Amino acid sequence: MVRGKCQHTDTGKVFRLQIPTLPQIEFAIPAAMARTVELAYNLWWSWSDSGTSLWSNLDPVAWEQRHNPIDLLNSIEPRQWQIVSQLEAVQERYQKALADFDDYLGDQDTWYRRQDQHLGRPIAYLCTEFGVHASVPFYSGGLGILAGDHLKSASDLGLPLVAVGLLYRRGYFRQEVEPGGDQQHIYPSLDVRRLPVRPVESPTGGQLKVEVEFPGRQVQVAVWKLDVGRVPLLLLDTDIPENDVSDRPITHTLYVRGRPMRLCQEMVLGIGGARVLKALGITPSVWHINEGHAALALVELIRETTSAGVDLTEATDSIKQRTIFTLHTPVPAGNEVFDRGLTDYYLKPLMERMSVKSEELANLGVAKGDTHRFDLGALAIEMSAVVNGVSKRHAEVVSADWEYLIGGPAHAVTNGVHTPSWIGRDAGHVLTDRFGSTWPSVLLEDANAESRVAKLTPAEILSAHRVRKEIFTNFARGRLRRQFARHGVSPDELREVDDMLPNDRLTLGFARRFASYKRATLMFTDLDRFEALVTNPKMPVQVVFAGKAHPADRPGQDFIRQIYELSQRPSLKGHVFMLEDYDARIARFMVQGADVWVNNPRPPMEASGTSGMKAAINGTLNLSARDGWWLEGFNGTNGWAFGSPNGNHDHEAEDQADAVSFYELMESEVVPAYYDQDAEGVSARWTKMMLDSVASTLVAFSSHRMVADYANLAYFPMGTRSSS
């Protein structure tokens, strides 16, 4: 391999990008365990049983504290290595993990290979956040987790894809909830040496860097690589010595508050991302812009194309034919929109390098005639041949708002979740036993998948769920104990935590970003009715909340305060809980262990709502407002739907009506169905619904299905045209 040059293997339909990297740190590891480093630097382990089992066996205590293989390998002393490397159980798990890893990367019998279409060049997938694993906190919520799941499924399916994002050295904030319920924001300082990222090697030696023009200066952008199975994720970083101290923080913080700094981030992501791919010799067959944050990549493509003598109309048409844009926002106001004066100032150095009038370029970012603002969503729509929403309902909303720019209705590609990452280990073992270790891909290609899954027994689903519920409640007790101890409660009160969250009690889960339209406090609309419902001694209910509100979102933070205050109310204590510092790890425990997943956005504001999908594939029954994915997922027997699917402008009346609908369902159906139990504590009605939930969602709402939909809708048609 030529040093620093990106290469790919392309035999038939097996496509693997090889992006050379530089060593990051040295590990003092015995030769017998040397390949643990290779395993640690590829997040494949995070959705592999053999991968996670290896780390937990090396040092169970250290693993529970860190859940980060790089940290774990660094923490093991040489003497400890000599001991563990000779343990039979450790060697067995090591060899098993290696065999599975090598089989995975070397497998040529992938879904992509079995398709009729063939892409000669990779798909470029750009997004501002990626939630691949909790140990790499470059995500805030649903968008990032969705992007991470997209990469995992692309890898599992063998699809040729390269992703681009930002390396946030301050990540997204860690949350603490104070005794009064106030949310505190703690921004960690991440050490890249403790992350599974490596510097990408430049063809001229050293770490690869590209330049992005800023007013009066060039900002250097360094490139790191995170391997997600077969898919490389390139992460861009401005915190390097070559940059002025005022420019180094550009990529520090995800969703930084200041609008000028946000625009600078998106210049680095879009313009820098396009330049990084070019520097690596990668000419994508398709550009997938996942939300408007990355839309400035299209401006860089315009600059590059027009610099070759192509006029603007021809250039935009050429770029458009190989670009797909996915919106995740429910309304135009949710897009990245900047004051025109701000974009004129920051983009002027780039525009000066273009043979295009600045006014012509600026017009591409005009929405509904507002020439005073530059809308990145409008820019991406103008420059994309395919524009899609992330559920059928959301596509209708996107069409209503943007059809005048799209030129027709938006497509619908309903989001999905990476089932191996989100399904409980016990249920995963059941599926592996029944359908084989590659069950997500096997079921994707089976027209009778739903009926085959439905042949599992309710007892199998219930048994797996009971294990995960116990694990979840034990985890939640540990979190609550630490939380209360920080608040200064007495030892006697801390001992009471052991009796909280009993496993035989109906448990509701509510966890998501605390944006106002998600109406986190809806179930408390009639507090007396709610209290009577959950404290019924014969059929008690407990509700576990978790979630963060953006530091600038005061109403969202008020919701957190209200819920925490209610959890401390004597009449509700032991029935309402608020877990702090919500992240992907807490999400896994909750979607797998809750009995019911509550979601009550104000229609039509929920673009999709993937947390409900994660719950459904685990047999956790959804109790959801009629919006987002649930309008497609609800079949009448796999959960419950409440409220009207059509919002109105009288939010107070709408909230009141939806709350009443929620209470009526809880009182007449949900609670009675759960407690309609036989002598063994089993509700036949409930377990039948659990099985129906799994069967109806396991494939239909998987990210394997989602990525296959993107391939058939855009990747294959665009890639074929691009290659020809």
Buried (B, 14 or more C-beta within 10 A) or exposed (E): EEEBBBBBEBEEBBBBBEBBBBEBEEBEBEEBBEBBBEBBBBBBBBBBBBBBBBBBBBBEEBBEEBBBBBBBBBBBEEEEBEEBBEEEEBBBBBEBBBEBBEEBBEBEEBBBBEBEEBBBBBBBBBBBBBBBBBBBBBBBBBBBBBBBBBBBBBBBBBBBBBBBBBBBBBBBBBBBBEEEBEBEBEBEEBEBEBBBBBBBBBBEEEBBBBBBBBEEBBBBBBBBBBBBBBBBBBBBBBBBEBBEEEBBBBBBBBBBEEEEBBBBBBBBBBBBBBBBBBBBBBEBBBBBBBBBBBBBBBBBBBBBBBEEEBEBEEBBEBBBBBBBBBBBBBBBEBBBBBBBEBBBBBBEBBBEEBEBEBEBBBBBBBBEEEEEBBBBBBBBBBBBBBBBBBBBBBBBBBBEBBEEBBEEBBBBBBBBBBBBBBBBBBBBBBBBEBBEBBBBBBBBEBEEBBEBBBEBEBEBBBBBBBBBBEBBBBBBBEBBBBBBEEBEBEEEEBEBBEEBBEEEBBBBBBBBBBBBBBBBBBBBBBEEBBBEBBBEEEBBBBBBBBBBBBBEBEEBBBBBBBBBBBBBEEEBEBBBBBBBBBBBBBBBBBBBBBBBBBBBBBBBBBBBBBBBBBBBBBBBBBBBBBBBBBBBBBEEEBBBBBBBEEBEEEEEEBBBBBBBBBBEBBBEEBBEBBBEBEEEEBBEBBBBBBBBBBBBBBBBBBBBBBBBBBBEBBBBBBBBEBEE
